[in-house]
Amino acid sequence: MRTSPLESFRHYLQAYTTVPARQRELQPLAITISREAGAGAITIAGLLAERLRALDQGDESRPWAVFDANLAGEVLKDHHLPDKLARFMEETARPPVDTAVAELLGLVPSPWTLVQLTTETILRLAGLGHVILVGRGANIITSRMPQVFHVRLVAPWATRVEHLARQNHVSQAEAARIAKSRDQARRAYVRRYFNAEIDESTLYDLTLNTGRFGFAHSAEVIVHAALVHHREIKRTSEAAIQNAPPDNVAP
């Protein structure tokens, strides 16, 4: 029986992220952010990076970076692909008609291939640590990496529409259309490529209502929770290494 693209991709993800426990060393903290449109993810990610940079002043060689829309450029650079492919890498499960035509003509990689390349880049960045990854199923991709802290940002509909209207300088009606379109595209992306529901609570370590907390307070809450998480993971990891039996050595 022929394996479906979804099943093949799931096997790929599992093989890429499963590492024997004794080969693991705890890597630096990384954070993923899944978000509802208009919940302030970009603003909060920027605040997170600033706060974490301030806390890491003694480690000047490892600044914090945020990857959102710019992740496409990082993927293309990683895999030596032309910049013009960035337009085919939107966070949606329904590529434009011209994408399908170009794929048939062999002019661009398939959407599945682009998601696989994106996965490789996300895993590389998460492994390096000191990175905030926004969207693209990053929380699912890195779910087997204990040092990664997963956040979901939500907010009331009216709050999100108001924020998008201000951010994009558009009417409330247009902002509502943008919010609905982005939410649907992101939900479809996660459902198609990862066979998951974007608002499944167990996919996240922390879900925040930014409409109640505000952006600055939300960033502070995330910083505190992520650092506590990383310290606890480090403690349990060190304990496991100390208690592990020695490897068998051939005579």
KEFI-863049 format. One record per residue: residue in three letters; z, x, y of N, C-alpha, C, O in turn. Coordinates in steps of 0.2 Angstrom, whole numbers, plus 5000, padded with zeros to 4 digits. Example, Ala and Ser with C-alpha at 12.3 -4.5 7.8 and 13.67 -1.06 7.14 Angstrom:
<rs>
ALA503950664972503950624978503950664984504250714983/SER503550644989503650684995503950645000504050675006/
</rs>
This chain:
<rs>
MET500050044994500050005000500050045006500450095007/ARG499650035011499550075017500250065021500450005023/THR500450115024501050115028500950095035500450115038/SER501250045038501150025045501350075050501750115048/PRO501050075056501250125061501950125063502250175064/LEU502250065063502950055064503350095059503850125061/GLU503250075053503650105047503550185047504050225046/SER502950205049502750285049503250315055503450365054/PHE503250275060503550305066504350305065504650355067/ARG504550255061505350255059505450315055506050345056/HIS505050325050505150385046505150445050505550495048/TYR504750455054504650515058505250525062505550575063/LEU505550465066506150475070506750495065507150535067/GLN506750465059507350485055507350555053507850595053/ALA506750585051506650645049506750695055507050755054/TYR506550675061506650725066507350735069507550785071/THR507750675068508450675071508950685066509550695068/THR508850695059509350705054509450775053508950805050/VAL510050805054510150875053510850875049511350845050/PRO510850915044511450925040512050945044511950975049/ALA512650915043513250915047513450985049513651005054/ARG513451035044513651095045513151145049513351195051/GLN512551115050512051155054512151135061511851165066/ARG512551085063512551055070513051095074513651115071/GLU512951105080513351135085513351085091512851055093/LEU513951065093513951015099513551045105513751095107/GLN513051005107512651025113512950995119513450945119/PRO512751015125512950985131512850915132512450885128/LEU513250885136513150805137512550795140512250825144/ALA512250735137511650705140511850625140512250605137/ILE511450595145511550525146510950485146510450505149/THR510950425142510350385142510550315146511050295146/ILE510050295150510150235154509550185152509050195153/SER509750125149509350065148509550015154510150015156/ARG509049975156509249945162508849875163508249875161/GLU509149825166508749775168508449785175508649825179/ALA507849765176507449775183507949755188508149695189/GLY508049805193508349785199509149795198509549775203/ALA509349825193510049835192510349905195510849915194/GLY509849935198510049995201510050065197510350105199/ALA509650065192509650125187509450185191509750235190/ILE508950185195508750245198509250275203509450335203/THR509550225207510050245212510650275208510950325210/ILE510850235203511450265199511350325196511750365196/ALA510750335193510550395190510650455194510850515193/GLY510350445201510450495206511150515207511350575208/LEU511550465208512250475210512650505204513050555205/LEU512450495198512750525192512550595192513050645191/ALA511950615193511750685193512150725199512350775198/GLU512150695205512550725210513250735208513550795209/ARG513550685205514350695203514350745198514850785198/LEU513950745193514050795187513850865190514150915187/ARG513350875194513250935197513850965201514051025200/ALA514250925204514850945208515350965203515751015204/LEU515450925197515950945192515751005189516151045186/ASP515051025189514851085185514751145190514251185188/GLN515051155195514951205200514951275197514651315199/GLY515351285192515451345189514851365184514851425182/ASP514351315183513851325179513151325183512851275181/GLU513051365187512451355192511851365188511351335191/SER511751385182511151395179510951325175510351325173/ARG511351285175511251215171511351155176511751115175/PRO510851145181510951085185510751025181510451025175/TRP510950965183510750905180510150875183509950885189/ALA509750845178509050825180509050745178509350725173/VAL508650705182508550635180507750635178507350655182/PHE507650595172506950585170506850515170507250475166/ASP506450485174506250415174505450405173505150425168/ALA505150395179504450385179504150455178503550465175/ASN504550505180504250575179504250605172504050665171/LEU504550565168504550585161503850595158503750645154/ALA503450555160502750555158502450625159502050655155/GLY502550655165502350715167502550775163502250825161/GLU503250765161503550815156503250815149503150865146/VAL503150755147502850745140502150775140501950815136/LEU501750765146501050795146501050875146500650905143/LYS501550895150501650975151501850995144501651055142/ASP502350965141502550985134502050995129502051045125/HIS501550955129501050945124500350965127499850955123/HIS500351005132499751025135499150975136498650985134/LEU499350915138498850865139498750855147499150875151/PRO498150835148497950825155498350775159498550725156/ASP498450785165498850745170498550675170498950625171/LYS497950665169497550595170497850555165497750485165/LEU498150575159498350535154499050495156499250445153/ALA499350515162499950485164499850405165500350365164/ARG499250385167499150315168499150275162499250215162/PHE499150305156499150275150499850275147499950245141/MET500350295150501050305147501550265151502150285151/GLU501350205153501850155156502350125150502150125144/GLU502850105152503450085148503250005146503549965148/THR502749995142502549935140502149935133501949985131/ALA502249875130501949875123501149855123500849845118/ARG500949835129500249805130499849845135499849835141/PRO499549895132499149945136498549905139498349855136/PRO498249925145497749895148497149895143497049935138/VAL496649855144496049845140495649915140495349935135/ASP495649945146495250005146495550065142495250105140/THR496250055141496550105136496350095129496150145126/ALA496250035127495950015120495250045119495150075114/VAL494850035124494150055124494150135124493850165120/ALA494550165128494550235128494850265122494550315119/GLU495350235119495550255112495050245107494950295103/LEU494650195107494150185102493550245103493250265098/LEU493450265109492950315110493250385109492950435110/GLY493950385108494250455106494350485113494450555113/LEU494450455118494550485125495250495126495450545130/VAL495750455123496450465124496750455118496550425113/PRO497350485117497750465111497950395110497950355115/SER498150375104498350305103499050295106499350345107/PRO499250235108499950215111500450245106500950275108/TRP500350235099500850265095500950335095501450365095/THR500350375096500350445097500750465103501150515103/LEU500650435109500950445115501650435115502050475117/VAL501850385111502650365110502950425106503450445107/GLN502550445101502850495097502950565101503450595100/LEU502450575105502550635109503050635114503450675116/THR503150565117503750555121504350565118504850595121/THR504450545111505050555107505150625107505750645107/GLU504750665105504850735105505150765111505550805111/THR504850745117505050775123505750745124506150785127/ILE505950685123506550655124507050695120507650715122/LEU506950705114507350745109507550815112508050845111/ARG506950845114507050915117507550915123507950955123/LEU507350865128507850865134508550845132508950875135/ALA508650805128509350785126509650835122510250845123/GLY509350875118509650935115509850985120510351025119/LEU509450995126509651045131510251025135510651065137/GLY510350955135510850925139510850935146510250955149/HIS511350905150511350905157510750865160510350885165/VAL510550805156509950765158510150695158510550675153/ILE509850655162509950585162509250555161508750565165/LEU509150515155508550495153508550415154508950385151/VAL508050395158508050325160507550285156506950305157/GLY507650235152507150195149506850225143507050275140/ARG506250195141505850225135506150225128505950265124/GLY506650185127507050185121507450255119507550265114/ALA507550285125507950355124508550345120508750385116/ASN508950285121509550275118509450275110509850295106/ILE508950245108508750235101508550305098508750325093/ILE508150335102507850395100508350455098508350485094/THR508850445103509450495102510050475099510650505100/SER510050415096510650385093510950425088511550415087/ARG510650475085510950515080511250585083511550625079/MET511250585089511450645093512150625096512150595101/PRO512650655093513350635096513550645103513950615106/GLN513150695106513350715112513050675118513150685124/VAL512650625116512250585120512650525121512850485117/PHE512750505128513150445130512650395132512250405136/HIS512650325129512150275130512450225135512950195133/VAL512050205140512250155145511750105146511150115146/ARG511950045147511549985148511749955155512349935156/LEU511349945160511449925166511149855167510549845166/VAL511649805169511349735170511649715177512049745180/ALA511449655179511649625185511449555185510949535182/PRO511749505189511449435190510749435192510549485196/TRP510449385190509749385192509649385200509249425202/ALA510049345204509949345211510049415214509749435219/THR510549445211510749515214510149565213509949605217/ARG509849555207509249605205508649585209508349635212/VAL508549525211507949505215508049525222507549555225/GLU508649525224508749545231508649615232508449645237/HIS508949655227508849725227508149755227507949795231/LEU507749715222507049735222506649715228506149755230/ALA506849665231506549645238506649695243506149715247/ARG507249715244507349775249507049835247506749875251/GLN507049855240506849915238506049925239505849975241/ASN505749865238504949875238504749835244504049835245/HIS505149815249504949785255504449725254503949725257/VAL504649685249504249625247504649565248505249565249/SER504349505247504649435247505149425241505049465236/GLN505549385242506049365236505549345230505749355224/ALA505049305232504649275226504249335223504249335217/GLU504049385227503649435224504149485220504049505214/ALA504749495222505249525219505449495212505549535207/ALA505549435212505649395206505049405201505249415195/ARG504449405203503949415199503949485196503849495190/ILE504149535200504149605198504749615192504649645187/ALA505349585194505849585189505649555182505849585177/LYS505349495182505149465176504649505172504749515166/SER504149535176503649575173503949635169503749655164/ARG504349675173504649735171505149725165505149755160/ASP505549675165506049655160505649635153505749665148/GLN505049595154504649585148504349645145504349645139/ALA504049685149503749745147504249795143504049815138/ARG504749805146505249845143505549815136505649855131/ARG505649755136505849725130505349725125505449745119/ALA504749715127504149725122504049795119503949805113/TYR504149845124504049915122504549935116504449965111/VAL505249915117505749935113505649895106505749915101/ARG505449835107505349785101504749815096504849815090/ARG504249835100503649855096503749925093503549935087/TYR503949975097503950045095504650065091504650115087/PHE505150025092505750045089506049985085506649995082/ASN505749925084505949875080506649855082507049845078/ALA506849845088507549835091507449785097506949785100/GLU508049755098508049715104508449755110508949785109/ILE508149755116508449805121509149785123509449825125/ASP509349715122509949695125510449695119510949665120/GLU510349725113510849725108511349775110511349835111/SER511949745110512549775113512749845109513049885112/THR512649835103512849895098512449955099512550015097/LEU511949955103511450015105511750055110511550105112/TYR512350035113512550065119513350075118513650045115/ASP513550135122514250145122514550115128515150095127/LEU514150095133514450065139513950015142513350035143/THR514149955143513749905147514049895153514649865153/LEU513749895159514049885166513649835170513049835170/ASN514049785173513749735177513749775184514249765188/THR513149795187513149835193513249785199513449805204/GLY513149715198513249675203513949665205514149645210/ARG514449675200515149675201515449745203515849745208/PHE515149795200515449865202515149895208515449935211/GLY514549875209514149915214513849975211514150005206/PHE513450015215513050075212513550135212513550165207/ALA513950145217514350205218514950195213515050245209/HIS515250145212515750135207515550135200515850165196/SER514950105199514650115192514550185190514650205185/ALA514250225195514150295193514850335192514850375187/GLU515350315195515950345194516250325187516550365183/VAL516150265185516450235179516050275173516350295168/ILE515350285174514950315169515150385168515250415162/VAL515250425174515450495173516050495169516150545165/HIS516550455171517250465168517150445160517450485156/ALA516850395159516750375151516350425148516550445142/ALA515850455150515450505147515750565146515750595140/LEU516150585151516550655150517050645144517250685140/VAL517450585144517950575139517650575132517850595128/HIS517050535132516650535126516450605123516550615117/HIS516250645128516050715126516650755123516550795119/ARG517150745127517750785125518050765118518250805114/GLU518050705117518250675110517750695105517950715099/ILE517150695106516650715101516750795100516650815094/LYS516850835105516950905104517550915100517550955095/ARG518150875101518750885097518650875090518850915086/THR518350815088518250795081517750845078517750855072/SER517250865082516750915079517050985077516951005072/GLU517551005081517851065080518351065074518451105070/ALA518651005074519150985068518750985062518951015056/ALA518150955062517750945056517551015053517551035047/ILE517351065058517151125056517651165053517551205048/GLN518251165056518851195053519051175046519251215042/ASN518951115045519151085039518651085033518751065028/ALA518051105035517451105030517551155025517751215027/PRO517351145019517451195014516951255015516451235018/PRO517051315013516551365015515951355011515951325005/ASP515351385013514751375010514751415003515151475003/ASN514451394998514351434992513951494993513451484996/VAL514151544991513851614992513651634985514051644981/ALA512951644984512751674978512951744976513051784981/PRO513251754970513451824969512851874969512951934968/
</rs>
